[in-house]
Amino acid sequence: MSIRLSEKDSGRTLGSISQEDFQLLVDHMEEESSKDQDYYVEHTAIDALESLGASAGFVALLRTAVGESDGIDVVWAEE
């Protein structure tokens, strides 16, 4: 099973990630509630995920999605 990531505001699909990368995201990003399905991703968070062992593909997906912006809200759904 993979996890599809999308940009919350636009609904734009960013790509799919592995269960392992998803677990890393869940374990190390702030959740506002137990039902939270979105995360604010910015450059510092991407650097932290990379240093924690996120796959190169996941890191590239996030860097492309954030681009030159300060950060974006990312939502997830199981595929």
mmCIF file of the N, C-alpha and C atoms, coordinates in Angstrom:
data_MODEL
# 
_entry.id   MODEL 
# 
loop_
_atom_site.group_PDB 
_atom_site.id 
_atom_site.type_symbol 
_atom_site.label_atom_id 
_atom_site.label_alt_id 
_atom_site.label_comp_id 
_atom_site.label_asym_id 
_atom_site.label_entity_id 
_atom_site.label_seq_id 
_atom_site.pdbx_PDB_ins_code 
_atom_site.Cartn_x 
_atom_site.Cartn_y 
_atom_site.Cartn_z 
_atom_site.occupancy 
_atom_site.B_iso_or_equiv 
_atom_site.pdbx_formal_charge 
_atom_site.auth_seq_id 
_atom_site.auth_comp_id 
_atom_site.auth_asym_id 
_atom_site.auth_atom_id 
_atom_site.pdbx_PDB_model_num 
ATOM 1   N N  . MET A 1 1  ? 0.841  -1.171 0.000  1.00 0.00 ? 1  MET A N  1 
ATOM 2   C CA . MET A 1 1  ? 0.000  0.000  0.000  1.00 0.00 ? 1  MET A CA 1 
ATOM 3   C C  . MET A 1 1  ? 0.890  1.239  0.000  1.00 0.00 ? 1  MET A C  1 
ATOM 4   N N  . SER A 1 2  ? 0.480  2.233  -0.774 1.00 0.00 ? 2  SER A N  1 
ATOM 5   C CA . SER A 1 2  ? 1.226  3.488  -0.780 1.00 0.00 ? 2  SER A CA 1 
ATOM 6   C C  . SER A 1 2  ? 0.302  4.610  -0.316 1.00 0.00 ? 2  SER A C  1 
ATOM 7   N N  . ILE A 1 3  ? 0.903  5.734  -0.070 1.00 0.00 ? 3  ILE A N  1 
ATOM 8   C CA . ILE A 1 3  ? 0.196  6.901  0.435  1.00 0.00 ? 3  ILE A CA 1 
ATOM 9   C C  . ILE A 1 3  ? 0.316  8.013  -0.599 1.00 0.00 ? 3  ILE A C  1 
ATOM 10  N N  . ARG A 1 4  ? -0.823 8.603  -0.964 1.00 0.00 ? 4  ARG A N  1 
ATOM 11  C CA . ARG A 1 4  ? -0.836 9.712  -1.917 1.00 0.00 ? 4  ARG A CA 1 
ATOM 12  C C  . ARG A 1 4  ? -0.787 11.023 -1.137 1.00 0.00 ? 4  ARG A C  1 
ATOM 13  N N  . LEU A 1 5  ? 0.135  11.894 -1.513 1.00 0.00 ? 5  LEU A N  1 
ATOM 14  C CA . LEU A 1 5  ? 0.239  13.223 -0.911 1.00 0.00 ? 5  LEU A CA 1 
ATOM 15  C C  . LEU A 1 5  ? -0.303 14.254 -1.897 1.00 0.00 ? 5  LEU A C  1 
ATOM 16  N N  . SER A 1 6  ? -1.054 15.219 -1.353 1.00 0.00 ? 6  SER A N  1 
ATOM 17  C CA . SER A 1 6  ? -1.608 16.308 -2.153 1.00 0.00 ? 6  SER A CA 1 
ATOM 18  C C  . SER A 1 6  ? -1.418 17.616 -1.415 1.00 0.00 ? 6  SER A C  1 
ATOM 19  N N  . GLU A 1 7  ? -1.423 18.699 -2.172 1.00 0.00 ? 7  GLU A N  1 
ATOM 20  C CA . GLU A 1 7  ? -1.380 20.025 -1.553 1.00 0.00 ? 7  GLU A CA 1 
ATOM 21  C C  . GLU A 1 7  ? -2.788 20.352 -1.066 1.00 0.00 ? 7  GLU A C  1 
ATOM 22  N N  . LYS A 1 8  ? -2.905 20.727 0.179  1.00 0.00 ? 8  LYS A N  1 
ATOM 23  C CA . LYS A 1 8  ? -4.211 20.935 0.796  1.00 0.00 ? 8  LYS A CA 1 
ATOM 24  C C  . LYS A 1 8  ? -5.011 22.031 0.100  1.00 0.00 ? 8  LYS A C  1 
ATOM 25  N N  . ASP A 1 9  ? -4.401 23.173 -0.143 1.00 0.00 ? 9  ASP A N  1 
ATOM 26  C CA . ASP A 1 9  ? -5.145 24.313 -0.682 1.00 0.00 ? 9  ASP A CA 1 
ATOM 27  C C  . ASP A 1 9  ? -5.618 24.108 -2.110 1.00 0.00 ? 9  ASP A C  1 
ATOM 28  N N  . SER A 1 10 ? -4.771 23.551 -2.955 1.00 0.00 ? 10 SER A N  1 
ATOM 29  C CA . SER A 1 10 ? -5.115 23.411 -4.374 1.00 0.00 ? 10 SER A CA 1 
ATOM 30  C C  . SER A 1 10 ? -5.672 22.044 -4.742 1.00 0.00 ? 10 SER A C  1 
ATOM 31  N N  . GLY A 1 11 ? -5.412 21.039 -3.900 1.00 0.00 ? 11 GLY A N  1 
ATOM 32  C CA . GLY A 1 11 ? -5.810 19.676 -4.236 1.00 0.00 ? 11 GLY A CA 1 
ATOM 33  C C  . GLY A 1 11 ? -4.859 18.994 -5.209 1.00 0.00 ? 11 GLY A C  1 
ATOM 34  N N  . ARG A 1 12 ? -3.812 19.693 -5.600 1.00 0.00 ? 12 ARG A N  1 
ATOM 35  C CA . ARG A 1 12 ? -2.835 19.167 -6.562 1.00 0.00 ? 12 ARG A CA 1 
ATOM 36  C C  . ARG A 1 12 ? -2.137 17.940 -5.977 1.00 0.00 ? 12 ARG A C  1 
ATOM 37  N N  . THR A 1 13 ? -2.144 16.841 -6.734 1.00 0.00 ? 13 THR A N  1 
ATOM 38  C CA . THR A 1 13 ? -1.455 15.634 -6.305 1.00 0.00 ? 13 THR A CA 1 
ATOM 39  C C  . THR A 1 13 ? 0.043  15.845 -6.430 1.00 0.00 ? 13 THR A C  1 
ATOM 40  N N  . LEU A 1 14 ? 0.760  15.534 -5.349 1.00 0.00 ? 14 LEU A N  1 
ATOM 41  C CA . LEU A 1 14 ? 2.214  15.688 -5.333 1.00 0.00 ? 14 LEU A CA 1 
ATOM 42  C C  . LEU A 1 14 ? 2.906  14.397 -5.723 1.00 0.00 ? 14 LEU A C  1 
ATOM 43  N N  . GLY A 1 15 ? 2.321  13.272 -5.353 1.00 0.00 ? 15 GLY A N  1 
ATOM 44  C CA . GLY A 1 15 ? 2.900  11.979 -5.668 1.00 0.00 ? 15 GLY A CA 1 
ATOM 45  C C  . GLY A 1 15 ? 2.583  10.972 -4.586 1.00 0.00 ? 15 GLY A C  1 
ATOM 46  N N  . SER A 1 16 ? 3.137  9.790  -4.741 1.00 0.00 ? 16 SER A N  1 
ATOM 47  C CA . SER A 1 16 ? 2.916  8.710  -3.778 1.00 0.00 ? 16 SER A CA 1 
ATOM 48  C C  . SER A 1 16 ? 4.217  8.385  -3.065 1.00 0.00 ? 16 SER A C  1 
ATOM 49  N N  . ILE A 1 17 ? 4.075  7.972  -1.809 1.00 0.00 ? 17 ILE A N  1 
ATOM 50  C CA . ILE A 1 17 ? 5.239  7.615  -1.013 1.00 0.00 ? 17 ILE A CA 1 
ATOM 51  C C  . ILE A 1 17 ? 5.028  6.246  -0.387 1.00 0.00 ? 17 ILE A C  1 
ATOM 52  N N  . SER A 1 18 ? 6.105  5.646  0.039  1.00 0.00 ? 18 SER A N  1 
ATOM 53  C CA . SER A 1 18 ? 6.039  4.328  0.671  1.00 0.00 ? 18 SER A CA 1 
ATOM 54  C C  . SER A 1 18 ? 5.473  4.427  2.080  1.00 0.00 ? 18 SER A C  1 
ATOM 55  N N  . GLN A 1 19 ? 5.072  3.294  2.592  1.00 0.00 ? 19 GLN A N  1 
ATOM 56  C CA . GLN A 1 19 ? 4.592  3.216  3.968  1.00 0.00 ? 19 GLN A CA 1 
ATOM 57  C C  . GLN A 1 19 ? 5.694  3.640  4.948  1.00 0.00 ? 19 GLN A C  1 
ATOM 58  N N  . GLU A 1 20 ? 6.936  3.283  4.650  1.00 0.00 ? 20 GLU A N  1 
ATOM 59  C CA . GLU A 1 20 ? 8.071  3.642  5.517  1.00 0.00 ? 20 GLU A CA 1 
ATOM 60  C C  . GLU A 1 20 ? 8.270  5.158  5.581  1.00 0.00 ? 20 GLU A C  1 
ATOM 61  N N  . ASP A 1 21 ? 8.231  5.819  4.413  1.00 0.00 ? 21 ASP A N  1 
ATOM 62  C CA . ASP A 1 21 ? 8.378  7.271  4.397  1.00 0.00 ? 21 ASP A CA 1 
ATOM 63  C C  . ASP A 1 21 ? 7.193  7.938  5.092  1.00 0.00 ? 21 ASP A C  1 
ATOM 64  N N  . PHE A 1 22 ? 6.006  7.383  4.892  1.00 0.00 ? 22 PHE A N  1 
ATOM 65  C CA . PHE A 1 22 ? 4.828  7.928  5.554  1.00 0.00 ? 22 PHE A CA 1 
ATOM 66  C C  . PHE A 1 22 ? 4.965  7.831  7.069  1.00 0.00 ? 22 PHE A C  1 
ATOM 67  N N  . GLN A 1 23 ? 5.445  6.701  7.557  1.00 0.00 ? 23 GLN A N  1 
ATOM 68  C CA . GLN A 1 23 ? 5.615  6.527  9.005  1.00 0.00 ? 23 GLN A CA 1 
ATOM 69  C C  . GLN A 1 23 ? 6.606  7.547  9.558  1.00 0.00 ? 23 GLN A C  1 
ATOM 70  N N  . LEU A 1 24 ? 7.658  7.817  8.801  1.00 0.00 ? 24 LEU A N  1 
ATOM 71  C CA . LEU A 1 24 ? 8.630  8.831  9.207  1.00 0.00 ? 24 LEU A CA 1 
ATOM 72  C C  . LEU A 1 24 ? 7.963  10.204 9.294  1.00 0.00 ? 24 LEU A C  1 
ATOM 73  N N  . LEU A 1 25 ? 7.120  10.521 8.330  1.00 0.00 ? 25 LEU A N  1 
ATOM 74  C CA . LEU A 1 25 ? 6.390  11.783 8.323  1.00 0.00 ? 25 LEU A CA 1 
ATOM 75  C C  . LEU A 1 25 ? 5.490  11.887 9.550  1.00 0.00 ? 25 LEU A C  1 
ATOM 76  N N  . VAL A 1 26 ? 4.723  10.852 9.822  1.00 0.00 ? 26 VAL A N  1 
ATOM 77  C CA . VAL A 1 26 ? 3.794  10.841 10.960 1.00 0.00 ? 26 VAL A CA 1 
ATOM 78  C C  . VAL A 1 26 ? 4.541  10.949 12.283 1.00 0.00 ? 26 VAL A C  1 
ATOM 79  N N  . ASP A 1 27 ? 5.645  10.215 12.398 1.00 0.00 ? 27 ASP A N  1 
ATOM 80  C CA . ASP A 1 27 ? 6.399  10.183 13.653 1.00 0.00 ? 27 ASP A CA 1 
ATOM 81  C C  . ASP A 1 27 ? 7.089  11.504 13.982 1.00 0.00 ? 27 ASP A C  1 
ATOM 82  N N  . HIS A 1 28 ? 7.396  12.307 12.957 1.00 0.00 ? 28 HIS A N  1 
ATOM 83  C CA . HIS A 1 28 ? 8.238  13.475 13.195 1.00 0.00 ? 28 HIS A CA 1 
ATOM 84  C C  . HIS A 1 28 ? 7.603  14.814 12.840 1.00 0.00 ? 28 HIS A C  1 
ATOM 85  N N  . MET A 1 29 ? 6.337  14.804 12.454 1.00 0.00 ? 29 MET A N  1 
ATOM 86  C CA . MET A 1 29 ? 5.650  16.061 12.170 1.00 0.00 ? 29 MET A CA 1 
ATOM 87  C C  . MET A 1 29 ? 4.561  16.275 13.213 1.00 0.00 ? 29 MET A C  1 
ATOM 88  N N  . GLU A 1 30 ? 4.238  17.519 13.470 1.00 0.00 ? 30 GLU A N  1 
ATOM 89  C CA . GLU A 1 30 ? 3.247  17.866 14.491 1.00 0.00 ? 30 GLU A CA 1 
ATOM 90  C C  . GLU A 1 30 ? 1.838  17.609 13.987 1.00 0.00 ? 30 GLU A C  1 
ATOM 91  N N  . GLU A 1 31 ? 1.049  16.926 14.811 1.00 0.00 ? 31 GLU A N  1 
ATOM 92  C CA . GLU A 1 31 ? -0.363 16.693 14.518 1.00 0.00 ? 31 GLU A CA 1 
ATOM 93  C C  . GLU A 1 31 ? -1.191 17.508 15.500 1.00 0.00 ? 31 GLU A C  1 
ATOM 94  N N  . GLU A 1 32 ? -2.232 18.150 14.982 1.00 0.00 ? 32 GLU A N  1 
ATOM 95  C CA . GLU A 1 32 ? -3.085 18.956 15.841 1.00 0.00 ? 32 GLU A CA 1 
ATOM 96  C C  . GLU A 1 32 ? -4.104 18.107 16.592 1.00 0.00 ? 32 GLU A C  1 
ATOM 97  N N  . SER A 1 33 ? -4.411 16.917 16.057 1.00 0.00 ? 33 SER A N  1 
ATOM 98  C CA . SER A 1 33 ? -5.335 16.004 16.725 1.00 0.00 ? 33 SER A CA 1 
ATOM 99  C C  . SER A 1 33 ? -5.055 14.589 16.231 1.00 0.00 ? 33 SER A C  1 
ATOM 100 N N  . SER A 1 34 ? -5.684 13.603 16.865 1.00 0.00 ? 34 SER A N  1 
ATOM 101 C CA . SER A 1 34 ? -5.464 12.215 16.471 1.00 0.00 ? 34 SER A CA 1 
ATOM 102 C C  . SER A 1 34 ? -6.055 11.902 15.099 1.00 0.00 ? 34 SER A C  1 
ATOM 103 N N  . LYS A 1 35 ? -6.935 12.752 14.606 1.00 0.00 ? 35 LYS A N  1 
ATOM 104 C CA . LYS A 1 35 ? -7.548 12.550 13.287 1.00 0.00 ? 35 LYS A CA 1 
ATOM 105 C C  . LYS A 1 35 ? -6.922 13.453 12.221 1.00 0.00 ? 35 LYS A C  1 
ATOM 106 N N  . ASP A 1 36 ? -5.864 14.131 12.592 1.00 0.00 ? 36 ASP A N  1 
ATOM 107 C CA . ASP A 1 36 ? -5.187 15.063 11.693 1.00 0.00 ? 36 ASP A CA 1 
ATOM 108 C C  . ASP A 1 36 ? -4.629 14.324 10.485 1.00 0.00 ? 36 ASP A C  1 
ATOM 109 N N  . GLN A 1 37 ? -4.907 14.825 9.287  1.00 0.00 ? 37 GLN A N  1 
ATOM 110 C CA . GLN A 1 37 ? -4.379 14.220 8.071  1.00 0.00 ? 37 GLN A CA 1 
ATOM 111 C C  . GLN A 1 37 ? -3.639 15.240 7.224  1.00 0.00 ? 37 GLN A C  1 
ATOM 112 N N  . ASP A 1 38 ? -3.166 16.312 7.857  1.00 0.00 ? 38 ASP A N  1 
ATOM 113 C CA . ASP A 1 38 ? -2.379 17.273 7.096  1.00 0.00 ? 38 ASP A CA 1 
ATOM 114 C C  . ASP A 1 38 ? -1.191 17.745 7.933  1.00 0.00 ? 38 ASP A C  1 
ATOM 115 N N  . TYR A 1 39 ? -0.170 18.146 7.214  1.00 0.00 ? 39 TYR A N  1 
ATOM 116 C CA . TYR A 1 39 ? 1.078  18.590 7.834  1.00 0.00 ? 39 TYR A CA 1 
ATOM 117 C C  . TYR A 1 39 ? 1.576  19.814 7.088  1.00 0.00 ? 39 TYR A C  1 
ATOM 118 N N  . TYR A 1 40 ? 2.126  20.758 7.846  1.00 0.00 ? 40 TYR A N  1 
ATOM 119 C CA . TYR A 1 40 ? 2.774  21.914 7.234  1.00 0.00 ? 40 TYR A CA 1 
ATOM 120 C C  . TYR A 1 40 ? 4.225  21.529 6.984  1.00 0.00 ? 40 TYR A C  1 
ATOM 121 N N  . VAL A 1 41 ? 4.620  21.546 5.715  1.00 0.00 ? 41 VAL A N  1 
ATOM 122 C CA . VAL A 1 41 ? 5.966  21.123 5.324  1.00 0.00 ? 41 VAL A CA 1 
ATOM 123 C C  . VAL A 1 41 ? 6.724  22.342 4.804  1.00 0.00 ? 41 VAL A C  1 
ATOM 124 N N  . GLU A 1 42 ? 7.878  22.580 5.409  1.00 0.00 ? 42 GLU A N  1 
ATOM 125 C CA . GLU A 1 42 ? 8.755  23.661 4.975  1.00 0.00 ? 42 GLU A CA 1 
ATOM 126 C C  . GLU A 1 42 ? 10.181 23.126 4.908  1.00 0.00 ? 42 GLU A C  1 
ATOM 127 N N  . HIS A 1 43 ? 11.084 23.958 4.426  1.00 0.00 ? 43 HIS A N  1 
ATOM 128 C CA . HIS A 1 43 ? 12.444 23.501 4.118  1.00 0.00 ? 43 HIS A CA 1 
ATOM 129 C C  . HIS A 1 43 ? 13.157 22.859 5.308  1.00 0.00 ? 43 HIS A C  1 
ATOM 130 N N  . THR A 1 44 ? 13.017 23.426 6.498  1.00 0.00 ? 44 THR A N  1 
ATOM 131 C CA . THR A 1 44 ? 13.669 22.865 7.679  1.00 0.00 ? 44 THR A CA 1 
ATOM 132 C C  . THR A 1 44 ? 13.132 21.469 7.989  1.00 0.00 ? 44 THR A C  1 
ATOM 133 N N  . ALA A 1 45 ? 11.822 21.286 7.832  1.00 0.00 ? 45 ALA A N  1 
ATOM 134 C CA . ALA A 1 45 ? 11.216 19.970 8.077  1.00 0.00 ? 45 ALA A CA 1 
ATOM 135 C C  . ALA A 1 45 ? 11.725 18.944 7.066  1.00 0.00 ? 45 ALA A C  1 
ATOM 136 N N  . ILE A 1 46 ? 11.880 19.356 5.825  1.00 0.00 ? 46 ILE A N  1 
ATOM 137 C CA . ILE A 1 46 ? 12.395 18.439 4.794  1.00 0.00 ? 46 ILE A CA 1 
ATOM 138 C C  . ILE A 1 46 ? 13.825 18.034 5.129  1.00 0.00 ? 46 ILE A C  1 
ATOM 139 N N  . ASP A 1 47 ? 14.636 18.996 5.537  1.00 0.00 ? 47 ASP A N  1 
ATOM 140 C CA . ASP A 1 47 ? 16.018 18.688 5.929  1.00 0.00 ? 47 ASP A CA 1 
ATOM 141 C C  . ASP A 1 47 ? 16.041 17.693 7.086  1.00 0.00 ? 47 ASP A C  1 
ATOM 142 N N  . ALA A 1 48 ? 15.139 17.888 8.060  1.00 0.00 ? 48 ALA A N  1 
ATOM 143 C CA . ALA A 1 48 ? 15.076 16.977 9.212  1.00 0.00 ? 48 ALA A CA 1 
ATOM 144 C C  . ALA A 1 48 ? 14.661 15.580 8.777  1.00 0.00 ? 48 ALA A C  1 
ATOM 145 N N  . LEU A 1 49 ? 13.655 15.473 7.917  1.00 0.00 ? 49 LEU A N  1 
ATOM 146 C CA . LEU A 1 49 ? 13.220 14.156 7.435  1.00 0.00 ? 49 LEU A CA 1 
ATOM 147 C C  . LEU A 1 49 ? 14.355 13.465 6.675  1.00 0.00 ? 49 LEU A C  1 
ATOM 148 N N  . GLU A 1 50 ? 15.087 14.235 5.877  1.00 0.00 ? 50 GLU A N  1 
ATOM 149 C CA . GLU A 1 50 ? 16.215 13.670 5.140  1.00 0.00 ? 50 GLU A CA 1 
ATOM 150 C C  . GLU A 1 50 ? 17.263 13.122 6.102  1.00 0.00 ? 50 GLU A C  1 
ATOM 151 N N  . SER A 1 51 ? 17.571 13.870 7.139  1.00 0.00 ? 51 SER A N  1 
ATOM 152 C CA . SER A 1 51 ? 18.591 13.425 8.095  1.00 0.00 ? 51 SER A CA 1 
ATOM 153 C C  . SER A 1 51 ? 18.119 12.220 8.906  1.00 0.00 ? 51 SER A C  1 
ATOM 154 N N  . LEU A 1 52 ? 16.816 12.032 8.992  1.00 0.00 ? 52 LEU A N  1 
ATOM 155 C CA . LEU A 1 52 ? 16.253 10.885 9.718  1.00 0.00 ? 52 LEU A CA 1 
ATOM 156 C C  . LEU A 1 52 ? 16.135 9.633  8.843  1.00 0.00 ? 52 LEU A C  1 
ATOM 157 N N  . GLY A 1 53 ? 16.508 9.754  7.567  1.00 0.00 ? 53 GLY A N  1 
ATOM 158 C CA . GLY A 1 53 ? 16.534 8.587  6.703  1.00 0.00 ? 53 GLY A CA 1 
ATOM 159 C C  . GLY A 1 53 ? 15.432 8.493  5.664  1.00 0.00 ? 53 GLY A C  1 
ATOM 160 N N  . ALA A 1 54 ? 14.713 9.596  5.425  1.00 0.00 ? 54 ALA A N  1 
ATOM 161 C CA . ALA A 1 54 ? 13.693 9.584  4.374  1.00 0.00 ? 54 ALA A CA 1 
ATOM 162 C C  . ALA A 1 54 ? 14.349 9.240  3.039  1.00 0.00 ? 54 ALA A C  1 
ATOM 163 N N  . SER A 1 55 ? 13.618 8.548  2.187  1.00 0.00 ? 55 SER A N  1 
ATOM 164 C CA . SER A 1 55 ? 14.169 8.151  0.887  1.00 0.00 ? 55 SER A CA 1 
ATOM 165 C C  . SER A 1 55 ? 14.435 9.384  0.017  1.00 0.00 ? 55 SER A C  1 
ATOM 166 N N  . ALA A 1 56 ? 15.358 9.220  -0.911 1.00 0.00 ? 56 ALA A N  1 
ATOM 167 C CA . ALA A 1 56 ? 15.710 10.319 -1.817 1.00 0.00 ? 56 ALA A CA 1 
ATOM 168 C C  . ALA A 1 56 ? 14.498 10.767 -2.625 1.00 0.00 ? 56 ALA A C  1 
ATOM 169 N N  . GLY A 1 57 ? 13.657 9.830  -3.039 1.00 0.00 ? 57 GLY A N  1 
ATOM 170 C CA . GLY A 1 57 ? 12.459 10.166 -3.810 1.00 0.00 ? 57 GLY A CA 1 
ATOM 171 C C  . GLY A 1 57 ? 11.472 10.991 -3.012 1.00 0.00 ? 57 GLY A C  1 
ATOM 172 N N  . PHE A 1 58 ? 11.291 10.642 -1.750 1.00 0.00 ? 58 PHE A N  1 
ATOM 173 C CA . PHE A 1 58 ? 10.381 11.385 -0.871 1.00 0.00 ? 58 PHE A CA 1 
ATOM 174 C C  . PHE A 1 58 ? 10.900 12.800 -0.650 1.00 0.00 ? 58 PHE A C  1 
ATOM 175 N N  . VAL A 1 59 ? 12.184 12.926 -0.379 1.00 0.00 ? 59 VAL A N  1 
ATOM 176 C CA . VAL A 1 59 ? 12.793 14.238 -0.162 1.00 0.00 ? 59 VAL A CA 1 
ATOM 177 C C  . VAL A 1 59 ? 12.647 15.091 -1.428 1.00 0.00 ? 59 VAL A C  1 
ATOM 178 N N  . ALA A 1 60 ? 12.912 14.526 -2.586 1.00 0.00 ? 60 ALA A N  1 
ATOM 179 C CA . ALA A 1 60 ? 12.793 15.257 -3.849 1.00 0.00 ? 60 ALA A CA 1 
ATOM 180 C C  . ALA A 1 60 ? 11.349 15.694 -4.091 1.00 0.00 ? 60 ALA A C  1 
ATOM 181 N N  . LEU A 1 61 ? 10.395 14.812 -3.810 1.00 0.00 ? 61 LEU A N  1 
ATOM 182 C CA . LEU A 1 61 ? 8.979  15.132 -3.974 1.00 0.00 ? 61 LEU A CA 1 
ATOM 183 C C  . LEU A 1 61 ? 8.615  16.349 -3.118 1.00 0.00 ? 61 LEU A C  1 
ATOM 184 N N  . LEU A 1 62 ? 9.043  16.348 -1.855 1.00 0.00 ? 62 LEU A N  1 
ATOM 185 C CA . LEU A 1 62 ? 8.728  17.454 -0.957 1.00 0.00 ? 62 LEU A CA 1 
ATOM 186 C C  . LEU A 1 62 ? 9.431  18.744 -1.386 1.00 0.00 ? 62 LEU A C  1 
ATOM 187 N N  . ARG A 1 63 ? 10.699 18.653 -1.780 1.00 0.00 ? 63 ARG A N  1 
ATOM 188 C CA . ARG A 1 63 ? 11.431 19.858 -2.200 1.00 0.00 ? 63 ARG A CA 1 
ATOM 189 C C  . ARG A 1 63 ? 10.785 20.481 -3.438 1.00 0.00 ? 63 ARG A C  1 
ATOM 190 N N  . THR A 1 64 ? 10.358 19.648 -4.370 1.00 0.00 ? 64 THR A N  1 
ATOM 191 C CA . THR A 1 64 ? 9.685  20.142 -5.571 1.00 0.00 ? 64 THR A CA 1 
ATOM 192 C C  . THR A 1 64 ? 8.359  20.793 -5.205 1.00 0.00 ? 64 THR A C  1 
ATOM 193 N N  . ALA A 1 65 ? 7.611  20.156 -4.318 1.00 0.00 ? 65 ALA A N  1 
ATOM 194 C CA . ALA A 1 65 ? 6.294  20.670 -3.926 1.00 0.00 ? 65 ALA A CA 1 
ATOM 195 C C  . ALA A 1 65 ? 6.402  22.024 -3.224 1.00 0.00 ? 65 ALA A C  1 
ATOM 196 N N  . VAL A 1 66 ? 7.364  22.164 -2.333 1.00 0.00 ? 66 VAL A N  1 
ATOM 197 C CA . VAL A 1 66 ? 7.529  23.415 -1.586 1.00 0.00 ? 66 VAL A CA 1 
ATOM 198 C C  . VAL A 1 66 ? 8.145  24.494 -2.468 1.00 0.00 ? 66 VAL A C  1 
ATOM 199 N N  . GLY A 1 67 ? 9.097  24.104 -3.312 1.00 0.00 ? 67 GLY A N  1 
ATOM 200 C CA . GLY A 1 67 ? 9.719  25.054 -4.233 1.00 0.00 ? 67 GLY A CA 1 
ATOM 201 C C  . GLY A 1 67 ? 10.321 26.240 -3.508 1.00 0.00 ? 67 GLY A C  1 
ATOM 202 N N  . GLU A 1 68 ? 10.016 27.438 -3.980 1.00 0.00 ? 68 GLU A N  1 
ATOM 203 C CA . GLU A 1 68 ? 10.550 28.670 -3.406 1.00 0.00 ? 68 GLU A CA 1 
ATOM 204 C C  . GLU A 1 68 ? 9.655  29.239 -2.300 1.00 0.00 ? 68 GLU A C  1 
ATOM 205 N N  . SER A 1 69 ? 8.524  28.606 -2.042 1.00 0.00 ? 69 SER A N  1 
ATOM 206 C CA . SER A 1 69 ? 7.606  29.117 -1.019 1.00 0.00 ? 69 SER A CA 1 
ATOM 207 C C  . SER A 1 69 ? 8.165  28.868 0.381  1.00 0.00 ? 69 SER A C  1 
ATOM 208 N N  . ASP A 1 70 ? 7.537  29.468 1.368  1.00 0.00 ? 70 ASP A N  1 
ATOM 209 C CA . ASP A 1 70 ? 7.928  29.243 2.758  1.00 0.00 ? 70 ASP A CA 1 
ATOM 210 C C  . ASP A 1 70 ? 7.548  27.842 3.214  1.00 0.00 ? 70 ASP A C  1 
ATOM 211 N N  . GLY A 1 71 ? 6.476  27.300 2.652  1.00 0.00 ? 71 GLY A N  1 
ATOM 212 C CA . GLY A 1 71 ? 6.007  25.972 3.008  1.00 0.00 ? 71 GLY A CA 1 
ATOM 213 C C  . GLY A 1 71 ? 4.587  25.767 2.508  1.00 0.00 ? 71 GLY A C  1 
ATOM 214 N N  . ILE A 1 72 ? 4.135  24.521 2.561  1.00 0.00 ? 72 ILE A N  1 
ATOM 215 C CA . ILE A 1 72 ? 2.783  24.196 2.112  1.00 0.00 ? 72 ILE A CA 1 
ATOM 216 C C  . ILE A 1 72 ? 2.147  23.209 3.085  1.00 0.00 ? 72 ILE A C  1 
ATOM 217 N N  . ASP A 1 73 ? 0.816  23.185 3.077  1.00 0.00 ? 73 ASP A N  1 
ATOM 218 C CA . ASP A 1 73 ? 0.082  22.175 3.826  1.00 0.00 ? 73 ASP A CA 1 
ATOM 219 C C  . ASP A 1 73 ? -0.113 20.969 2.921  1.00 0.00 ? 73 ASP A C  1 
ATOM 220 N N  . VAL A 1 74 ? 0.290  19.815 3.422  1.00 0.00 ? 74 VAL A N  1 
ATOM 221 C CA . VAL A 1 74 ? 0.215  18.573 2.670  1.00 0.00 ? 74 VAL A CA 1 
ATOM 222 C C  . VAL A 1 74 ? -0.796 17.647 3.361  1.00 0.00 ? 74 VAL A C  1 
ATOM 223 N N  . VAL A 1 75 ? -1.685 17.056 2.565  1.00 0.00 ? 75 VAL A N  1 
ATOM 224 C CA . VAL A 1 75 ? -2.637 16.080 3.081  1.00 0.00 ? 75 VAL A CA 1 
ATOM 225 C C  . VAL A 1 75 ? -2.303 14.724 2.489  1.00 0.00 ? 75 VAL A C  1 
ATOM 226 N N  . TRP A 1 76 ? -2.765 13.673 3.157  1.00 0.00 ? 76 TRP A N  1 
ATOM 227 C CA . TRP A 1 76 ? -2.460 12.317 2.694  1.00 0.00 ? 76 TRP A CA 1 
ATOM 228 C C  . TRP A 1 76 ? -3.726 11.468 2.626  1.00 0.00 ? 76 TRP A C  1 
ATOM 229 N N  . ALA A 1 77 ? -3.666 10.444 1.799  1.00 0.00 ? 77 ALA A N  1 
ATOM 230 C CA . ALA A 1 77 ? -4.743 9.464  1.695  1.00 0.00 ? 77 ALA A CA 1 
ATOM 231 C C  . ALA A 1 77 ? -4.137 8.134  1.283  1.00 0.00 ? 77 ALA A C  1 
ATOM 232 N N  . GLU A 1 78 ? -4.686 7.050  1.797  1.00 0.00 ? 78 GLU A N  1 
ATOM 233 C CA . GLU A 1 78 ? -4.211 5.720  1.402  1.00 0.00 ? 78 GLU A CA 1 
ATOM 234 C C  . GLU A 1 78 ? -4.673 5.424  -0.015 1.00 0.00 ? 78 GLU A C  1 
ATOM 235 N N  . GLU A 1 79 ? -3.805 4.749  -0.763 1.00 0.00 ? 79 GLU A N  1 
ATOM 236 C CA . GLU A 1 79 ? -4.166 4.351  -2.136 1.00 0.00 ? 79 GLU A CA 1 
ATOM 237 C C  . GLU A 1 79 ? -4.447 2.876  -2.182 1.00 0.00 ? 79 GLU A C  1 
# 
